[in-house]
Amino acid sequence: MALDLEVAIELLGKGVRSSNAAARTFAQTAYQFDAADYDGATFYFEVVAQNSHASIAYSPVLYDQTNGSDAATASVPANTSPVKRCRGSAFTPPSGMTEYRVKVPQTASLYQLYVFTARIVIVQVDATKTELVFPLCYASYISSVDNQTFDDGVCSKSSTSWGVVYSPFFYRDDLLLSSFASGNPWTVSGTAMNSSGTGTCEVTLWNATHNAQVTDCLLSTSSSTYVFVSDTLAGTETNFTTAHDYVPYYRAQTTGTAAIGRLEIRVKLTDLSKAEVCKRIGGQHNASTALEIPHQRALHTDANWQSGYTVYFEVTGYCMDVGGTPVSTSQTNGDSGAGTPLAPYIDWDNAGNPERHRTDAVTLTDGYTQIAEKQATTNSQNLSAAFLIYVLDDGSSVAGAYMTLRPGMW
């Protein structure tokens, strides 16, 4: 069995920006994977960025931390405003487990280059195996940093009690996934640190449906700078089961400030006959005004997907207003600019409580890019993230559209 699909590995939990003093490689963007987990694959580096220089194009870099070399670049044209999606040429990853980080070049003036999204895009043809990636947290869609301290991540805290990371819910649905790889196919990973260098930052996965910690899931580091952390799961741990929602929790231990740079859930599949693929198209936002969110823009290409796929729009958030049509996906024929809203829309059902909503199917246009768009509301609308969810199979399974409401954990 085999599928055509596209996997996006999101490298940023918060945007990054340039310095006029030197190029900067951001430790909070570290991500490790083995290219051998993907077959029939072509790899690309892509950014959504803004370049205010009048004449110079700047190129953010996918930096191979393991081998100490630039793996790929994506050129951002001069005078890029508003933000623009830019994809570099295909690159060939080295063999074995490799750590990648995002490097921003030195610019003529301070903050001339903003990078709000950086992702590795993996296009697979006739794939029999893959590792799917589901982003768990992103800071404000428009935020950016030029440093690597605990203040430059998604969130930080000094409390030794478990607390939730402001995150979209991850809904595990084994009915939409083909055979799991042997061993421990699930991975929770990301970047973390503890400011003291003696205390630790600990991360775990929490079952939001039943308000219970997933057993045997613990990511931990005592590093005083951001490092990549991960833990693997068999998928049968207590409180980790299908048809439930999950969010990350974290805490500081002993002393210091714990900080999260980025988090994700990953799952390895084999004998591919069906899959549920996630694309992030919107970051965190908290306001009542109408707004398009182009900073996490993504491209849809029909040819990259198995025949018969279905796409849904999904958000996690809340608002005191109930009803109306506050959030939708929007698309445009280009890599920047305003879009046209697509039905169906998402209405908030439970005032003031976090919800995960998935619409019925949406129809995307080949070669167009998609963003999240929110309508004006009377009260502030809190959006943690917005996604396109691709459900695909080879004809041997059937996946229908659905919408779920998951109040709860923030």
N, C-alpha and C positions, 0 to 999 in steps of 0.2 A: 504494500500500500504506500501511496505517496501523495503529497500535497504541494501546491504552489502557495507560498505565503511570504509575508514581510514582517520581520521582528525589529522593533525599535528599542534600543538600550538608551534610556535617558541618563545622562551623566551629571546633570545639575540639579541640586536641590534649591539653589538660589542663583540668580544671575551673577556674572562676573564682569569686570571692566578693566580697562587698560591703564597703565602708568606711563608717564613720559620719562621715567628713569631707567626702566629695564623691562624685558619680557617677564611674565610671571606664570609659573605652573602651579595650579591650585590643588592642594592635597585633598580638599574636601570633595573633589570630583573623581577620586580613584575608583576604578572598577576592574575586577578581574574576571576573565573567562578564557576558555579554551576553544579556539575556532573549530576544533575537531568535533565539537558538539553539534555543529551545523553542517549538513551535507548539501550539495547542489547550491552552494552559497556564493554570493557576491557581496562584498563589504564596502560601505560608504561612510564618510563622515559628513555630518550636516549640522548647520547652526541656524538659529534665528537671531539676527543681530542688527545693530545700528552703527553706522560709521559716519561721523560728522566731518571728517576731513574733506576739504574741497576738491582734492585731486588725487589722493593716494588711496588705493585699495589695500585693505589690511586683511591678513589671513590668520584666523584662529587655527590652532594646531591640536590634533589628536596626538598626544605624546606617549610613546612607549616607555614607561618607567622601568620596566624589566630590563630592556636592552639598551636604554639610554639614547633613544633616537626618535625623530619625528616619524610617525606612522602615516599621517595624512593631514591635509589642509583643506580649508574651505574659504575661498576668497569672498570678501564682502566689499562690494564696489564703494567708491567714494560717494559722498552725499546721499547715503542711504537713510532716508527718513520719510515715512515711518519705518519700522523694522522690516527686515526682509529675510526670507528663507533662502539659504545658500548651501548647495551640496557640492562637495569636491568629487574628484575622479575616484574610481574604484581603487581600493588598496588591498594588499595581500598580507594578512596577519601572519606572524611567525607561528611555528608549531609550539604546542604546550601552553600551560597556564601563563597568561600575560596580563600585567597591570597597565591600564591606560589612564591618563589624566588629561585635563584640558589645559592648554597653554595659550595665553593671550599675548600677542606681540607688543613690543614697545611702540608707542605712538608719539607723534610730534608734540602733542599737547596732552595734558592730563584728561583722562576719561573720554577720549575721542572714539573709542570702540567699546560698545556694550554688547555682551553676549548673554541673551536671556534663555536660550535653549541650545544645548549641544547634545547630539545623539549619534550613536552608531546605528546605521540602518543596514539590516541584513536581508537581502532578497534571495529567497530559496526557490529553486525550481526542481520539481519531482523529489522533494525532500522526504526522507524516511525517518529523520530524527531532527529534533530541535530543542532549544531551551527558550521557553516563553518568559517574558519579563513584565511584571506589573508594578509600576511606580507607586510608592506609598506616601510620599510627602513632597511638597513643594512650597516654598515661601511665597510671599506676594508676587504676583505675575510680573510686576515691574521693578522689583527690588534687585539690587546688584551690590557686589562688594569688591574690594581690591586688596583684601587681606585674608588671613587664614586663622584668625583667633576664634575663640568660642562664640564671639558675637557675630561671626560671619557664616554661621550655619543656618539651618532651618529653625532650630529652637535650642534653648539651653535652660538648665535648672540646677540648683544646688541641693534640692531636697533629696533625702534618701528614701522617700516613698515613691512607689510606682505612680507615674502620671502619663496620660495619653499624649501622643504626638498628634498635633493638628493634621489630620490625614484623611484622604478618601477611604471609604470602606473597600476592602478587597473581598469579593464574593467568590468563594470556592464552589465551583460547579463541575463535579467529575463527569457528569453526563455529556459535557461539551469537550472533554479531553480524551484523547486516545490513550494507548497503553503507556503507563508510567515506566521510565527507565528503572533498571534494577538498582537495588541498594537504597540510597536516600535520594529520591528524585527532587525533593523540594529544598530550596535554599532561601533563607532570609539573609540579606546582605545590605551593606551600605558603608558609610564612613562615620566615625565617631571619635571623641577625644574626652579627656578630663583635664581641666586647666592646671590642676595641682601637680600632675606627674606622679603622684603617689596614690591618690584615690582612683576610682574606676568609673567609667561610664558603662552601664549595663542596659541592654535592649532586649525586649522579649515580644512575643506575639500574643495578642489578646483576642479571645473569642467575644466579639461584640454582641452576638445574638444572645449568649448566656452569661455575659459579664464574668468570664473566667479566663485565667492564664493558660496558655498552651504549655503543657508540661514538656520538659527537656528542650526548651527553646531558649537559649541565652547567648547573646553576643556581648563580649566584654573586652574592654581595653583600658590600660592605665597610661596610654601615651598622652603626652601633653600637646601633641599636634595631631591633626586628623590622619587616621589610618583606615585602611580597608578592613572591615570586620564581616564575618559570616558565620552561619551555623546551618547545618543540613538536617533535614527531617525526613523520616520514612513516610509520613503522611497518615500514620495510624496513631499518633500520640493522643493522649487524653485531651479533649476539647479542640482537637484539630480534625474536622470532618467536613464532608461535603454539605452544601446547602446552608452554610453559615457565613456570616460576615466577620472580617478580622481587621484589627488596627494595631499599630505598634505602640508599645509603652516603653518608657525609659526612666532611669533614675541615676543619681550620683551615689557612690558608695564610699564611706569613710570620710572623705573630705573633697573639696574642690567643686568646680562647676562642670557638669556633664553637658555635652553638646552633640547634636546630630547634624551631619552635613548632607546626608541623603540616605534613603532606605528604599528597598524593593523586595518583592517576593518573586522567586523564579521557580520554574518547574521544567524538568527534562522529560520529553516524550519520545517514544519510539513507535515503529509500525504505524506511521501517521495515517489516520483515516479521518480525524476530526480535531479541531483546535479552536480555542477562544483567544484571540489576539487583541492586545490593548494598545491604543495610540493616545498619548496625552495631547490635548489641544487647548488646554486652559489651566492656568495656575490659580493660586489663592487670591481672592478679592473680597473686600468687605466695604460695601457702600450701597446707597439706595439709588444712585444715578444709573441711567442707561449707559452701556459701555460695550464696545467690541474689544476682545482680548486677543490681539494678533501675535503676542510674544511667544506663544508655543505652537505656532502654525505648523500643520503637517500636510503632506502631499498625498493625494489618492491616485493610484495608477491601476486601472482595471487588470492589466496584463500580469500584475504581480500577485494576483489572488486566484485561488482555485475556483473553477466554475461553480456557481451555485451558492456563493457566499452571501451572507446577510450582514448588514451593518446597523448598529444601534448607537444612540447617543446616551451617555451616562454621566451623572454628576453626583457628588456628595456635597451637602450644604444645608442651610436652613434660613428661614425668614419668618418674621412675625406675621407677615401677610400670608393669607391662605387663598389659593386660587390665582387667577390671572395667568399670564404666560411669561414668566420671568426669565427663563433660560432656554437657549436653543443652540444648535450648531449652525454655522453660517459658512458659505463657501464663495470663493472668487476665482476667476480665471487669471491667476498670476501668483507671484510669491510675496506680494505686499498689497496693501490697500483694503478698502472696505469690502464686505461680503453681502450676500443675499441670504437672509434667514431661511432655514429649511424646517418644514413641519416633519414630525410632530414636535411640540414644545413640552417643556417640563413645568408642572405646577407644584408648588410646595403644599403638602397636605397636613403637616403637623407643626403648628406654629411654634417656633423657637427651639425645636428639637432637630438634631442632625438626622438627615435622611439620605439614603442612596436611592436614586431613581434611574431607571432605564426605560427609554421610550420604546414604542414599536419601531419597526424598521424605518430607516431613512435612506433616501436614494442620493448617492454621490455621483458627481460628474467626473468622468475620466480626465485626468490632467489638471483638475482644480485643486486648490488648497482649502483646508477647513480650519476654522477657529471657533472659539466659544463666544456667544453674544448674550448679554443679559439685558432685560428690559428694566425700566424704572419701577421702583417699588416705594410704597409709603414709608416702610421701615427698612433698616439696613438689611441687605441680603448678604449672607456669608457663604461664599463658595470656596471649597477647599481644592477642588480640581475638576476638570471636565475631560471626558475621554470619548473616543470612538471605539466601539467594541465590534470586532469582526468575528463572526461565527461561521466556520467553514467545515465542509466534509466532502468526502469523495463519492457521495451518493449512498453510502451504506448506513448512514445515520440521518436523523431528522431533528433539527433544532428549531423551535418556534420562538416567536417574539414574546417578551414578557417585561413586566415592570414590577419592581419591588420597592417596598418602603421599609427602611431599617432605622427606626429612631434610636438615638442614643448615646454615644460614648464621650463626646467632648465635654 
